[in-house]
Structure formats: C-alpha cells, structure tokens
Amino acid sequence: MAIEIERKFLITEMKDLELPKGLEIDQGYLNEAGAMTVRVRTKGTKGYLTIKSPVKSDDSRGSGDAILRHEFEYEIPFGDAKALLELALARLHKTRYLLPGGIELDIFHGNHEGLILAEYESEDGAQPEPVEGLTWVEVTSDPRYSNSWMARNGIPKPALQK
C-alpha cells in the first residue's frame, strides 16, 4: 500500500522561469465529494485510475503539515480512461511541468485558467527547496486546493486576488 506525503503551494508570481516540456493532463472524479476520492486521468497518451483516502492519525511518519493519503494508482487502457472521463462528475485540465528538486508545477486551463500550483512529495513531509523565479504561499492545509474540490467548485477565492 502506497502512502502519498505531499505539500501544496499557490504560485503568486512566476518570473523568468524557463519551463521544460510539459505534459497535458485531463482528470475527472468518479465519486461524490467525501473522504475517499476516485479519479481517472489521462497524462499524454496514457490512462490511469487512482483511489486516494486519508491515512489514520496514528501513522508514525514525521509529516509536519503535509497531507498523508493512501494512494493506489493503476495504468488503464487510454480508451477506457477517455470513456471514464466522459462519465466524470467533475473535471479539470492542466499542464504539468517537472522542475528541479522534485517539484511538480501545474498550470491550469479552462474553468481554472490563471491558477498555478506546485506540489512536492517527500518521504517525511519536508519543505522543498525554493525555486528561483517562483514566489509561492503554502496552501497544504486548505482543502479548497485539492484537485477534487477545485474540479467541483472552481478556483478558490481569493486565490487570484493580489
């Protein structure tokens, strides 16, 4: 059983950052909002089915403020993923860029245009090293920045207000 330990950051400014080639992601949620999330996703030309659920509070990992979740992810046929996306209750689209230090930068499109988030996974919930050209504020503890919440409700307010 895999445990995901993740921190999230709202990007408030991006200057002179040279982005590597990105990967287009289309993802949808197959269940109603709740503790367990069932997600289908296409990443480029591959399809995935993912189930996430909270970790019990007695888990001994030193995670600080990081999000701890059980994560089960399975590659599925691309055609099946596309068909499941059509059944999704909520969807979002983004381009993901892998930055040095293991940071995933997500630039959202469509209904979430203008939103940029960074995610960082680690074994112990540590903070990532700063990235030159990015200014961010941590939003790990704000559930409105989960992809499933945003797919259903849009961009959290006041995320884009400066």
C-alpha positions as CSV (number, residue, x, y, z in Angstrom):
1,M,0.0,0.0,0.0
2,A,1.5,3.4,-1.0
3,I,1.4,6.4,1.2
4,E,1.5,9.9,-0.5
5,I,3.0,12.6,1.6
6,E,2.5,15.9,-0.2
7,R,2.7,19.7,0.3
8,K,0.9,22.2,-2.0
9,F,1.8,25.8,-2.9
10,L,-0.1,28.5,-4.6
11,I,2.2,30.3,-7.1
12,T,1.7,34.1,-6.7
13,E,4.4,35.1,-9.1
14,M,6.4,33.5,-11.9
15,K,9.4,35.4,-13.3
16,D,11.9,34.4,-15.9
17,L,11.3,30.7,-15.3
18,E,12.3,28.5,-18.2
19,L,9.8,25.6,-18.2
20,P,10.7,22.2,-19.5
21,K,8.4,20.4,-21.9
22,G,5.0,19.9,-20.1
23,L,2.6,17.0,-20.0
24,E,-1.1,17.6,-20.7
25,I,-3.4,16.2,-18.0
26,D,-7.2,15.7,-18.2
27,Q,-8.6,14.4,-15.0
28,G,-12.1,13.7,-13.7
29,Y,-13.7,12.5,-10.5
30,L,-16.0,9.5,-10.5
31,N,-17.4,9.8,-7.0
32,E,-19.1,12.4,-4.9
33,A,-17.0,14.5,-2.5
34,G,-16.0,12.5,0.5
35,A,-13.1,11.1,2.4
36,M,-12.2,8.7,-0.5
37,T,-11.5,10.0,-4.0
38,V,-11.7,8.0,-7.2
39,R,-10.0,9.8,-10.1
40,V,-9.5,8.9,-13.7
41,R,-6.7,10.8,-15.6
42,T,-5.0,10.9,-19.0
43,K,-1.4,12.0,-19.0
44,G,-0.3,12.4,-22.5
45,T,-1.3,9.2,-24.2
46,K,-1.6,7.0,-21.0
47,G,-4.6,6.5,-18.8
48,Y,-4.7,6.0,-15.0
49,L,-7.3,5.2,-12.3
50,T,-6.4,6.4,-8.8
51,I,-8.0,5.9,-5.5
52,K,-7.0,8.1,-2.5
53,S,-8.1,8.0,1.1
54,P,-6.9,9.6,4.3
55,V,-4.3,7.9,6.5
56,K,-5.3,7.2,10.1
57,S,-3.9,9.7,12.5
58,D,-1.8,7.1,14.3
59,D,0.6,6.8,11.3
60,S,4.1,7.5,12.7
61,R,5.6,9.3,9.7
62,G,7.0,12.7,10.5
63,S,4.9,14.7,8.1
64,G,4.6,18.1,9.7
65,D,1.7,19.9,7.9
66,A,1.9,17.6,4.8
67,I,-1.1,15.8,3.5
68,L,-0.9,12.0,4.1
69,R,-3.1,9.8,2.0
70,H,-3.2,6.2,0.8
71,E,-2.8,6.2,-2.9
72,F,-3.5,3.4,-5.3
73,E,-2.8,4.2,-8.9
74,Y,-3.2,1.8,-11.9
75,E,-2.4,2.3,-15.5
76,I,-5.5,1.5,-17.6
77,P,-6.1,1.5,-21.4
78,F,-6.2,5.0,-22.8
79,G,-9.5,4.4,-24.5
80,D,-11.0,3.3,-21.1
81,A,-9.7,6.4,-19.4
82,K,-11.2,8.6,-22.1
83,A,-14.6,6.9,-21.8
84,L,-14.5,7.2,-17.9
85,L,-13.7,10.9,-18.3
86,E,-16.9,11.3,-20.1
87,L,-18.7,9.8,-17.0
88,A,-16.8,12.0,-14.6
89,L,-18.9,14.2,-12.2
90,A,-16.3,17.0,-12.3
91,R,-13.1,17.6,-14.4
92,L,-10.1,19.8,-14.7
93,H,-7.3,20.3,-17.3
94,K,-3.8,21.3,-16.6
95,T,-0.2,21.1,-17.9
96,R,2.3,19.6,-15.6
97,Y,6.0,20.6,-15.6
98,L,8.6,18.7,-13.6
99,L,11.0,21.2,-12.0
100,P,14.4,20.5,-10.4
101,G,14.1,19.2,-6.8
102,G,11.1,17.1,-7.5
103,I,8.6,19.9,-7.7
104,E,5.6,19.4,-10.0
105,L,4.3,22.7,-11.4
106,D,0.6,22.6,-12.6
107,I,-0.7,25.4,-14.8
108,F,-4.5,25.1,-15.1
109,H,-6.7,25.7,-18.1
110,G,-10.4,26.1,-19.0
111,N,-12.5,26.9,-15.9
112,H,-9.4,27.1,-13.8
113,E,-7.4,29.4,-16.2
114,G,-4.9,31.6,-14.3
115,L,-4.4,29.2,-11.4
116,I,-0.8,27.8,-10.9
117,L,0.0,25.3,-8.1
118,A,3.1,23.5,-7.2
119,E,3.2,20.1,-5.4
120,Y,6.0,18.5,-3.6
121,E,6.1,14.9,-2.4
122,S,8.6,13.6,0.0
123,E,9.2,10.7,2.4
124,D,8.9,12.9,5.5
125,G,6.7,15.9,4.6
126,A,9.7,18.2,4.3
127,Q,9.6,21.6,2.7
128,P,11.0,21.8,-0.9
129,E,14.0,24.0,-1.7
130,P,12.9,27.4,-3.2
131,V,12.9,27.6,-7.0
132,E,14.4,30.8,-8.5
133,G,11.7,32.7,-10.4
134,L,8.7,31.3,-8.3
135,T,7.0,33.0,-5.4
136,W,4.6,30.9,-3.5
137,V,2.5,30.6,-0.4
138,E,1.8,27.2,1.2
139,V,-1.9,26.0,0.9
140,T,-1.4,22.4,2.0
141,S,-3.8,22.7,4.9
142,D,-6.5,24.4,2.8
143,P,-8.8,21.7,1.4
144,R,-10.1,24.1,-1.3
145,Y,-6.8,23.5,-3.1
146,S,-7.3,19.8,-3.6
147,N,-7.8,19.0,-7.2
148,S,-11.1,17.2,-6.5
149,W,-12.5,20.3,-4.6
150,M,-11.4,22.6,-7.4
151,A,-12.9,20.4,-10.1
152,R,-16.3,20.7,-8.4
153,N,-16.1,24.3,-7.2
154,G,-13.7,26.3,-9.3
155,I,-10.8,28.4,-8.3
156,P,-10.7,29.1,-4.5
157,K,-11.3,32.7,-3.6
158,P,-9.3,34.9,-3.1
159,A,-6.6,32.7,-4.9
160,L,-6.1,35.1,-7.8
161,Q,-6.6,38.4,-5.9
162,K,-3.4,40.3,-5.1
